[in-house]
């Protein structure tokens, strides 16, 4: 039982690390990419294209990071369910003794 409790804690720790880590990387990514876009968006011949590419870039990046976080949540639920099943099987096995 203690091992399963540790697994629950490890799952929570890993899920939080991926969620918060992904958020931090996304913020840095978007901020870093914004700098050259801001320069290009001030140059009249390039401004329209730069704005369009900036929007597409940010949309794709945010979608990718959001997908990583969503997958992380789904995996967290799946691991929790697996631990619940293992706990139930362990309880059943202990009840038979």
Buried (B, 14 or more C-beta within 10 A) or exposed (E): EEEEEEBBEEBEEBBEEBBEEBEEEBEEBBEEBBEEBEEBBEEEEEEEEBEEBBEEBBEEBEEEBEEBBEEBEEBBEEBBEEBEEEBEEEEEEEEEE
